[in-house]
Amino acid sequence: MKRNTSGIYIIKNTINDKVYIGSAVCLKQRFIEHKNQFKKQVHNVRFQNFVNKYGFNTLIFEVIEYVNDKEKLIEREQYWIDYYESWKSKKGFNICKIAGSTLGLKMPKSHIDSCINRMKGNKYRQGKKWSEKEKIEIGERSREMWKNNPEKKKEMAKKVGDLKRGVPLWNGNKPHPMKGKIHPNRKFILVFKNENLIDECYGTAEVCNKYGLDRGAVSRVCNGKLKTTKGYVLRYK
């Protein structure tokens, strides 16, 4: 197999009929990455437990479709995931039902640590649940956004693909572009109670954490779409 061959692959085993479906820009390199993930105990839990019990030598790697157009990799991967139903625990080792989705995916430790540090002290919507109406509205906005931004969708698909291969988004060689910087869109927010100025907060997150406010409500009040939220009047400085 040539090193830069792209396509869809299947991993079978000699113990049962369960399979794993994946796609790769470089199939040969992806096979090597799978082996390294098993050695480091960082593969998805379902597949890792199987290999720990029966051994790596029970696995059989095969290419089921070569895909020259790399933009169609996710589409073809989805076709074969649906064909084998490999996301079902009785039929396969895939954790994600949707190709390119992170649902159920175990993220690299570097990515998890980055998220934890970024969200420290942020209590936005803590302990709250989305209503069915909110879920429908969010879904509609999301579908509309991706429909109108095909290039952004391709970019996101690549990022998700990197995460599935264990490649962290940001590391020492490629730090987050905003690391150590103040976001240019962050604004001071004046907080009024009973027509008296009681506080001046730097950014929406600080207001939400201090006063237990909803992020969306803070934005609407600041932009004049709502008069108050929980008795507070908010204005951008």
N, C-alpha and C positions, 0 to 999 in steps of 0.2 A: 504494500500500500504506500502511495506517495505521501510525503509528510503533510502537504498542504491540501489534502483531499477533504472536502466538506460533505456532510450528509447526515442521515439518521441512522442510529445504531440500536441494537437490542442486546441486552445481556441476559442469557439464559443460564440455567444451572442443571446439574445432573441429579439433583435430589427431588425436585418437584417441577410443576409447570409454571411457576411464577417467573415473571420477566421484568426487566427495567428498560424503559425507552428513553433515549436522549438524543440531542442534536449537538453538532460541533462543527466549528469552522475548520478545525484540524482534528480529524478523527484519531489519528495515531497518538497525538499528544493527549487527547481526552482519555484514551484508554490508560495511559500512564498515570494521569491525574487521579482516575478512579482507584488505581492500585495504591497510590500514595495516601489517598483519603482513608482507605481501609486500614492501612498501617498506622496512621496517626489517630485512628478512632474518631474521625470527624465526619463520616458519611451520615446520611439520614438514618435515624435510629432503626427503622424497620429493616433496611438493607444491611446495616452494620451488625445487627444482632444475628442475622442469618450467616454472614461471613464469619463472625466470631465462633459460631457453633459448628459450621461445616467446613470452613476454610476457603481461602481465595481460589484454590485449584479446582473447586467445583463449578466455577463460573466459565461461561463460554461467550466470548465477544463476537458479534457478527454485524456486518453492515447490511441494512435492509433497503436502503435507498441512498443513492448519491445525488446531491443537490448542488448544481453548479451556481445557481442564483442564491447567494447567501441571504438575501432579503426574505426568501421563502422558507428558511429553515424552521422557524417557529410554526408556521402554518402546516408544514409537512410533519413536524414532530407531533402537533396536536392530532393530526389524522391518525397516526399510528398509536398514540396513547388511547384514543377513542376505540380504535380497532381491537386492541388487546385488553382494554379496560384495566390498564396496569396500575391505576391509582387505587383500585379496590384491594384491600388487604389479602383477600383470598386468591387474587389473580396476579398481583405484581408488587413491585418495590417502590414505585413512584409515590411520593408524598403529595405532590401537586396534581390536581385534576386538570388544571389549565396550564398549557405550555407557556413558559415565560412568567408565570405567576409565582409570588413568594409565599402563597398560602400554605402553611404547614412546614415551610422550609426552615431548617436549622441554619441560622446565620453564623458567619465566622466570628470568633471571639472578639477580634479587633473591631468589627462593626457593632457588636452588642455593647462593648465598652464605650464606644464613641456615642451611641444613643443614650446610654445611662448618664454619661457626663453632661451631655447636651440638655437632658430633661431634668437635671437635679433642681429641686425647688419649684418646679412648674406643677401647679395643682389644677391646671385648666381641665375642667370636666371630670375631676377626680370623683369617683363614686356615682357618677351620673350615667344614664343610659339614653341612647338615641331613640326617639319615638318612631313609629312606623312611617309617619308622614315625613319626618326628617330624613329617614333612610331613603325613601323614594326620591325626595328632592336632591339629595346628595348624589344618588345614582344617575339621575337625569343630567345633572350638571357635569358629572364625570364623563358620561358618554358623549355629551356635546363637546366637551373640551378636547377629548381624544379625536373626535371626528374632524374637528377644525384644525388639529395640529398633528398631521401625519409624520412630520419630521421629528417632532418631540416624542411621538410614540415609538419610532425606530430607535431613538436615542435611549429611551427608557428600557426598551427590550434588550438592548446591548448591556445596560447596567445590570438588569436582572439576570441575564445570562452569565455575566461575570460573577455575580453573587452565587449562582448555582455551581459555578466551577471553583468557588472558594476564594475568589479574588476580591480583597477588600476595596471599597471605593476610595478610601483615603488612608494613607500610611505615612511613614517617615519620609519616603522619597516623593510622595505626592500628597501633601497636607491639604486640608480643606481650604479653599481660597479665602474664606472669611475667618480663618483661625486667628485669634488675637486682634481682630478688627471689629469695629462697631458698624452694624448694618446701616447703610445710608438712609433707609426708609424708616428707621426707628425715630419716634418723635416724643417730646415731653408732653405729658397729659396732665392737665389741671383737674383736680377733683374738688367738686363743690358739694356741700351738704347744708340744706336749709339756707341756700343762697350765700353761704360762707365758704371761702377757699380754705380747704383743710389739708390739702396735700398736693405735691407735684411729683409725678412718677415718670420714670424713664422707660417708655415702651408699654405696650399692651400687656405683656406677660407680668410685669411688676404690678400693674393695677389689678389684674385677675387674682394673683396670688395674695395680695394684701387684703383685698376686700371680698374675695370669693365671688367674683363676677364672671359671667359668661363672655368668652372672647368675642363672639359674634355680636352680642349686645353692646359691648364696649365700643366696637367699631361703628355700629349704627348710631349710638348716641353721639359719638365724636363727630360723625358726619352729618348730624342733624336729622337722621331718619327716625330716631326715637328721642323723646324728651328726657327720660331718665331711665335708670336701671337700678332697682332695689333702693330707690330714694337718692341715688347719686346722679349729679349732673357732671358730665365730662366734656372737656374741650381740649383740642390740640393747642399747644402753646404757640 
